[in-house]
């Protein structure tokens, strides 16, 4: 397809029409020029392909329902997600789909977010790595993806109009990096904008986000598509970088584009660029032949494997794996009716479903299994169901409670109101645990739940997540030890809702939600507050144990552009094979700007036989040590010491290595009239010219502020309660300090400052 030739032959009406969908799921074909339609379908953890592309909803064609993103992220396994991506692509090809709408890479700002089950993590590094791997897996088969929802789409409350007010540094360091990593490492065919506004501008019209950052800075080569119904002003969205409006048809918007070009309100070159991007992706899609069948059983087995790799063992007093119980009380409605996916646009029509009770029965050998429903489908309270379950549990050797957070509490379209299970479910767990000490709780949910009311009374807790269609079998595999759990949390489980970072700024009002917690989301917040949590980020138990030894770095001193490689030996010190997830965090000893206590910058998952040792090698690059500086409008590093933390979780640091970084970043001087003494002394140019004045200030401070015993100490007066004058001066503008010491200078302080500024900025003028 000669794209430039096609653009030159297209009429204005055809161009405008191409930039809007022809149906709910297709681009507009241009038959006379040989441009076919392109078909997209919902994802991201399975294919929701409706038979009629003109219909939004309705029953979709059967496809494999894989675990949702919460479970996927807990695997910390980029290779496994790549394999899942390949499998998703095979189903897209069989069902004639060109682009799968996913994955989602938004941050989990609050555990209340109704769509959190579709997103990976509270950490941008982990989310970006997983998103990139899934995208690469799908696109390796010639099927496109749509990275979504770009950006700051972190709640369902007023999601069509809310303005996420987030400062630039927080945006750059928390809410954009997962998208940036996925774009640079995987080049998704499309990126889907969010519904919401970002700092007052709709994401569908956001020139800074779509044009300047995504396309120009990151080098995104694909097309930007709207979330379904996200476009408010079609002409403004084209100018802002939104190439393709969905769904279609939208005849009125097409006409508005035509009229805007004709009147000169819209430059046709802007329209042509969107047309070019759309044609390029349509051409790529047409290169992959569609049709055939996919291997239903093989894909189901992969879904089972992924589920087992993503389920997190949160508590275990030794009862698991189960050891030949004779009578198992199986309690909970979700044991018979599996709760394995969330409601909304990602709802999949599964090819088959593993019923948890049946899967348990298949592995229970000669054990007797009895069942009690435990809780109803609605939110009513049924004491009779609790009494029945407790009676059954009391007569058994072990009780397994299958507890699913119902969709009326957690779904796309609305946020959760609390972190709790239902009143019935909490009462059920307490009643069963009171009569049966061997009580195991299996959870099916998409985001953290509060457990403090009941966790101390149960023997084990398995976080099963929204586990996909084969998850029922995966639970049984773990409970009976057929699979050794290896997953770790990709998000913190707080004790209470009041403890969570965004709680004071959630969900907003008057059309605005302020991200007042800034950089401190997830474990970053709990570190800063030194606050205990129920389960920390990166946490997960195993049926074996692991020892970390021989930590090392490739260089104790290095340049930022060279990076450094961390190595550590990991040994399986238990009796069964298992997998361990090694996490690398970075801590900056001293920074010009505030930084979180530590940040995840690398990880690896290793498979070990009993007694086996493997050396894990994890590289850290420039960005592992960098921060985004608002004044310089770029990522920078600083000379200084960093701690490399080798960890089993955010709260389980096994080794700490201190390294020294040399920055190669050459920065312009940004000193101005309001710059402080500390800022002048931190600037290489400023320090040279201001040093004589600084030394004189120090001398005057020594003379003026003496200790009560008459000796010159830390510029202090008033005995033990004295002040540190230079520490006070350091945070004052230079001109203010000079004014306080005016009698020391022959020139007026304002003239001194003007001369200093002229000197530091003159050094930047290149020689001709």
N, C-alpha and C positions, 0 to 999 in steps of 0.2 A: 504494500500500500504506500503510494507516494503521497505523504501527508501534505506537503506544501502544495503540490499540484491540486489536491482535492480542495484545500482551503481556497485556492485561487478561483476554483470553479463554483464554489458554493455561493448561493444567494444569501443576502442578509437574513431573510426569513429562515433559511435552513440552518444558519449558524446559531441564531437565537433558539431555534427548536432543539438543536443538538445539546445545548447547555441546560436543558430541562428534560426530565424523564418522559418517555412515551407512555409509561404505565407505572404501576406501583413498584415494579422491579426491573425495568428495562430502560436502556438508552433509546433515543430516537434514531431509527435507521434512515439512511439516505440511499434508497435503492438505485436511483439513476447514476450514482457515483460509486456504487459497489460497497457502501459502508453498511455492515450488518448491525443488528441490535446486539447489545451486551446484556446478559442476565446476571443479576446479583441476588443474593439470598441471605437471610439472617444467619448469624452464628451467635457466639464465637466457639462454643464447646460442642457444636453439632450443627447439622445442616437443617434449616427450616425452609424447605422449598415447597411453596404452594403450587399446585398444578396450574392454576390460572393466574398469570402474571398481572392481570388487571384487578385482582382482589388482594386487599391488604392481609386479611386474616383467614380464618378457616383452617381445616385440617391440612397439615402438610404431609408430604410423602415420607414414608418410613426412612429413618436414618439413625445412625448410631449416636446415642446420647452419652457423650463423655462427661467426666466430672467437670464441675464448674471451676472457675479460675481460683477460688479460695483453696480448693483441693489441689489443683495443678501447681499452684505456687508452693504449697507445702512439700512437694517432691524435691524442690531445689535441683531439678534434673533437666538441664537444657537439652541433653540428647533425647530424653524421653519425650519432651515436648516437640522436638523436631520430628520424631517418629509419628506422634499424634498428628502433626501438621500434614505429613505425607498422606496419612490415612484419610484425613478430612478432604484433602484434594482428590483422592480417588473417588470419594462419594460425590463430590461436586462434578467431576467428569461424568460419572455414571448418570447423574440426575440433571445434566445439562445446565450447570451453573458456572459462570465465568469468574465471579468475584464473591468471596465469602466475607460477610460484614463482621469483622473482628480481627484481632483481639482487642479488648479494652485495657488501656494502660493508665487509667486514672488512679490517683492515690486514695488510700482509705483514710480520709481525714478524721472521720468519726465512725465508730462501729455501728452507729444508727443508720448509716446510708442504706437506703432500701435496695440499691443495686450493687452493693459491695460484693455479692457472690460472683459477679461478672468481672471483678477487678482482682489483680494479683496481690498487691501488698501495700503496706504503709511506707515502704522503702523504695525510692526511685531506682536505685542501682539494681536491686533484685527484679523489680517489675520490668525494667528495660531489657535485662538479659533474657528473661523468660519470653517476653513479647517478641523480641528479635528472633529467637530460636523457633518459636511457633510460626512466625511469618516466613522464615526461610524454609521451613519444612513444607508449608503449603505451596509456596511459590516455586519450590524446586520441581514441582510436577506441572507447572504451567498454568496454575490457577492463582488468581489475585487475592489480595486481602484488603481490608479497610481498617486501618489503625484508628481506634476511637477511644473516647469522645474528647476531642481536642478543643479546649482544655479547661481545667478547674471545674470539671463536672463532678462534684463530690456529694451531691444530695439530690433527692427527688422533690423536696419542697419547692414549689414555684420554679421548677426546673426550666420551664419555657421562657421565663422572663427574669429570674433573679440575677442580680449583678454580683459576681464574686469579686470582692474588693481585696486584692492581694498585692503586696508590695513587690517590686521588681526582683529584688534579691531572692525572696521566697519563691516567686514564680520560677526563676532560673535554677534554683538549687533543689527545689522539691517537686514542683508540679510540671515542669517541662522536661527534666532529664530522661525519664522513661521513654517519652515520645522521641526525644533527640537520639537516644541510643538505638531505638528500633528503626528510625529513619536511616541513620548512618550505617548501621550494620546489616539492614535487611531491605531497604528501599521498598516498602509496601507500595503496591500499585495505586492505592488510594488512601487518603486520610479523611476521616469523617469529623466534621466540626461538631461542637456541642450545641445544645439548645440555648444555654445560658449566656448572659453577658459576662464579659471580663473587664472589670474596671470601667463599667458604663457602656461598653460597646458590645453588641451581639457578636458571639464567636463566628457567626456566619458572615460578618462584615468587617472582621478585624484585620486591617491592613498590616499592623505590626506583627500579629501572630501568624497570619497566613502567608503574606508576601515576604515581609522583611526577615522573619525568623525561619519559618518552615521552608520556604522556597529558596530564598537568597542565601541566608546564613548556613542552613543545614544542607542545602543542595537537594531538596526533595524534587524528584523528577516526575512523579505521578500526578494524579488529579485530586483536587479537594472536593468532596461531596458533602452535601448537607445531611445532618440527621433528618429523619423524615418529618417534614413540617417545620424545620428550623428557620427557614428563610422568611424574613419580614419585608425586606426591600430588595427586589431582584437586582436592580441596577447598582445599588450600593454594595450588594454582596459580590457582584462581579468585580467592581473596583477594589473591593477588599480582599480578593483572592479566592472566592468561592467559585469553582469551575462548573459544577454540576448540581443542579437543584433537584431534590427528590422529595416526595414522589411526583409523578406526572399522571395525566397531562395537566399543564398549568397555562392555558391559552392566554389568559390575561397578562401573566408575567412575561410570556414570550413577546406579546405585543408591546409591552412596556420597554423591553430591551430594543426592539426594532425602532421604536419612536425615539429612544434616547440616543441611539447612534445617528439617526437622521437629523436630530436637532443639535447634535454636537455635545450633548450632555455626557455621552459615553464615547470615549475614543474607540474606534473599531479595532485598533491594535490590541486593546485589552480583551475584547471579545475574541479576537483571533487567537490570542495566547491560550485562552480557556479551550477553544475549539481544538487547538493543536494538542493540548494535554489529553483531552478526551479521546481524540482520534488515535493517539499513540497507544492508549490503554486498550481501546477497542481492537486495534490491530494485534496487540500482544495476545489478547484473549482469543482471537480468531485462529491463532496459530496452534491451539491445543484442540485436537479432535475430541468431540464429546460423544457420550453414549456408552453402552455396555452395562456391566453389572459390577457390584463390589462384593467382596467376601464378607458376608454378614457375620459368620461365626468367628472369623479371624479378627475382625474389628471389635466384636464383642469381647473377645479374650484380651485384646489390648486395653479396652476400657476397664476390664477387671484388674489388669496389672497396674494401670495408672492409678486407679482408686486405692489399691493396696499400698502403693508407694506414696500416696498423698494423705492417708489417714494418720493422725497424730495421737500417739499414746500419751495422754496427759498425766495419768496417775495409775500406779500399779503397786499394790502391796505384796505382790508375789502370786496372786491368784491366776494371773495370765502368764503364759498360755494355759488354757484349761487342761486339767489332768484327769481325764476319764471320769467325769461326774456321772452318776447314775440317773439323776433326775434334774432336769434343767427347767426352771420356770421362765418362760419367754413372755415378757410383758411389754405392752405398748402397741398402739395401733399401727405404727410404721413398721412393725415386724411383719405384718401381713400385707400392708399397702405401702410399698417402698416410697420414701420421700427422697427423691434423687436429683431434682432440678428445681429451679425457681420459675416463677410465673412472669410472663411478659413476652417481649419480642424474641427472647432466646429459648422459648419453650419448644422442645423437640418431640416429635412423634417417634418413640423408640422402636427399634426393630424387634427387641425382646426385652424382658425385664426379669432380673433375678429377685425373687421374693426372699427377703432375709430369713424368714422362718424356714422355708424349704432348703435354703443353702446351708443353714445351721444343721438341719436334720441330716443332710447328706454327709456331713463330717462327724456327726455325733456317735457313730457306730451303734452300740446297743443302748445308749442312754435314752431315757424317756423324756420327751419334750411335752410340756403342758403350756397352754396359752391363755392369757387374759388380756383384753383390749386395753384396759388401764385408763384411757382418756378418750373423749368423744371427738368427732370431726369438727365440732364448733367450739365456742369459748365457754360453754356451760360448765358448771361444777357438778360432778357426779360422785358423791361419796360412796355409792353402792359399787361403782367400778373400782374405786380405791380399795374398798374392803375385800372385794373378790380377789384382786391382785395380791394383797398382803397375805391373805389366807393361802393362796397358791404358793407364794414365795416361801412361806414359813415351812412348808412341807418338802421343799426341794433342797438339793445340795448347793445349788447356785441359782441366782436370779439375774437374768439379763434384761435390762430395760432399754427398749428402743424408743428414744425420745426425739421427735422431730418438731422443730420450730414451725408452726403452721403458716401457711401463706397469708392468712389474714394479719399476721404480724410482720412478715418479711416478704417483699415483692418489689419488682419494678413498679414505679408509679407513685409510691409513697414511702416515707421513711419510718423506721421503727420508733416507737414512743418510749421504749425502755430496753434494757438489756436482758430482761428476765424471760424465762420460759413462761408458759401459762400457769395460772394459779393451780389448776388441776394437776399439771405435770410436776410442779414443785411438791405439792402435797403427796402425790403418788410416790416420788422418789423417797421422800422422808418416811412414809409409811412402810414401804418395802424394806428400806435399809434398817428400820427399827427392829424388824423381825428376822432379817436375813443378813448376817455379817458378810456373806459372800455375794455382794451385789455389784454388778458391773453395769455402768451406764454407757450406752452408745448414743452419741448425739448426731443428728442430721440437721444442719443449719448452714447458712452461708457466711455468717459473721459471728464474732464472739458473743457468748452468753454469760451472764453472771452466774456464779456457782457457789458463792459463799454460804448460802442458806443450807446447802446439802452435801457439798463435796467432802467434808470431813467424815461423813458417815458411810461413804461407799468405799468399796475395795479397789475399784478401777474405773477409769474414764477413758473412753476412746472417742476422739473427735473424728466422726465419719464424714463430715461436710455434706454438701449436695453432691453425692458420690457417683452420679451417672447410672446408667441402666444396669451395669454389672456390679454395682457397689454392694448389693446384698451378699454376693458370694465373697467379695473382698473382705467384708467384715468377718465372715465365718473363717476365712483363711487366717486372719490375724488372731482371732479369739482362740483358735485351736493350734496356733503355732506353725501352721503350714507356711505362713509368711511372717518374717520378723519385721515388725514395724520400723520404718526408717525416716519417716517424715518429721519435719520441724516447722514450727509456726512461722508464717510469713507476716504475721501481725501480732501485736501484743494483746493478751487477754487481761483487761483491767479487773479490779475487784468490784468497783462500782461505777455507775455512769458519772457520778460527780467527779471522779478521778480523771476523766478523759480530757485530752488537750483542748478540744474545740468547744467544750461544754459552755463556756462563757460567751461564745460567739456562734451559737447554733440555735435555730437554723436561719436566723436573720429576720428582718422585718422591713416593712416599707420598701420592698423590692430590692433590698441589699443584704448581703451576708458578708461580714468583715472577717477576714482571716487573721484575727488578732494574735493568734498563737505563733504566727510567723513560721520560722524554721522548725519550731518545736512540735512536730507531730510524731505520734508513735513512740518508739523507744527513746528518741531524742528528748522528748518531753519528760518521760519518766526518769531518765538519767539526770536531767537538769533539776527536777524537783526532788530527787532522791526518794522517789515514791515507790513503795512496794506494789507489786502487781500479782494477779492470780497466776499467770504464766507469761514469761518474758518472750520477746521476739527471738526467734531462732531456737526455741525450746522444743524438745521431743524426746521421749524415752524409747528404749530398745530392750530386747530380751537378752542382749549381751552388753558388754562394757568396752570402752575404748580408752587407750592411753595415748597422750601426745608427748613426743620426746624429740630431742635434737632440733629445736627451732633454730633457724638461721636465715640470714638475708644475703643476697648476692653482693651487696656493698653496704658498709655502714655509713658511707658518705657518697652522695651521688647527685647528679644534675637532674632537675625535674623532667627534662625531655628524654632522659635515659630510663627513668623509672627504676624500680627495684623489684626483685623476685624474692618471694617468701617461700621457704621450704620448711616442712615439719614431717616427722615420722609419725604415722598413726598405726597403732597395734590393736587388734581385736584380742582383748584379754579375757573373753568369756568362752563359753562352750558351744555356741552356735554361730553360724555365719550371719553377718550383718553389714549394714551400710551406715557410714557416718558422714555427716555434713560438717565440713570444716569451714569456719567463717573468719574472715579477716576484716578487722575494723581499724580505723586510723584515728589517732588523737593528736591534735596540734598542741604543742607545749605553750606557745604564745603566738597570738595573731593580732594584726592591726584591727580586725573586726571580730565581733562575737562569733564563735563557732560552737556547734553542739559538742558535747563531751566526747562523743565518738560517732563514726559513721561507717556503715558497711561499704567496703570497696573491693571485695573479692570473696569467692567461695568455691568449694569443690565437694563433690560427693564421691566417696570411695567405698568399694565393695571388698570386704575382707572375710576370709575364712578364719576359724578359730586359731589363734596364735600367730596369724599372719601379720606382717608389717609392710606398709607401703609408704614411700616418700611422696608427699603431696607438694606440688609446685604451683604457686599462684602469683602471677605477675601483677604489679601495681603500676599504672601509668601516670602521666601528668595530671589527669583529672582526679586521681585518687587523693591528691594533696592540694588541689586548687579550690579557691572560693571565687564567687562572682562579685566583683567590686563595682558598685553603682557609679562611682565617680569616673572610673576608667571605661565602664561599659564593656568589660571583658573578664574572662577567667584569668586569675593571676595566682602565682605562687609567691611565697616569701621564704627567704633564707631562715633556717632554724631547725630545731629538733622536733621530730614526730615519734610517737609511740606506735609501733605495729602490734596490734592485739590479735593473738591467735586464740580463737574461741570456739566453744561448743554451743554457745548461745550468747545473747547480748548480756546475760548476767553470769556467764560461766567463762571467764577469761583464763585460759590455760597457760599462756606464755605472753610476755611483753618484751619487745626488742626496741631499743631506741636507736633511731637513725638520724642522720643530718642531711638536710636537703639544701642544695644550692639552686637558687632561682636563676633562670636564664631570661626571664621576662624583662624586656626593656620598656619602661613605662614613661609616658610624658609627665612633666611636672604639672601638678594640678593645685599647687599652693595659691591661695588668694588672700584677700584682706581679712577674712575670718578664720584662717587656719590657725590651729593652736600651736603652742610651743612643742608639744609632743609630735604633732604632724610635721613640723619643720625639721625636727631632729630625726624623724623616721624617713624623710625624703633624702636621697643621696645628694642631690644638688643643694637642697635647703640646708642640710647639715653643714656643708662646707662654708656657706656664706654666713650662716647664723651662729656658728660655733663661738666666735669671739664674744658675741652678745650673751650667749648662753653661759659661758664661763664667768662673765662679769656678774650675771644674775646670781649664779651660784655663790660667788664671793660675797655679794651684798647680802644674800640670805644668811650666810654663815655669820656675818657681822651683826646683822639685825636681829636674828633669832638665835639666842644662846640658851643653853640649859641653865637651870637655876643655880647650879654650882659654878657657873662662869665659864665652863668649857664649851668649845664649839663642837656640837654634836650633829644630829640630823636636822640642823637648822631649826631647832625646837626652842620654845619658851614656855615658861610656866611649869617647870618640873616635868613630872611623868605625864602630865596631860597636855604637853606641848604639841605644836603643829609641825607638819612637814611642809615648809614653804614651797620647796621646789615641786613637790607633788601637787600642790595647789596651783602653782604657776603652769605646770605642764598641760592642764586642761583649759587654760585661758587663751584667748586670741593673743598673738604676739603683740599687737598694737596696744592691747589693754595692759599687758605686763610692762611694756616700755613706758606707758603713761604713768603707771604707779611708781616707776623709778626715773621719772623725768629729769630730776636733778643730776643724774649720772651721765646724761648725753649732751653733747654740744649742739645736736640738731633736734628738731622736733620729731617725736616718735612717728608721726604720720609720714614725714619725709624719709625717715629711716626705713620704714616698711616699704614705701614706694621704691626706694633704691634697691632693697633686698629682692623685691618681686621682679624688678627690671633685670637684675643679675641672673636669677634662676631661670627666667623665661628666655633671656637672651642666649643662654647656652644651648637652647634647642634650635636656634636658627641655623640651618645648614650653610656651610661655606660654598660660595659660588666659584 
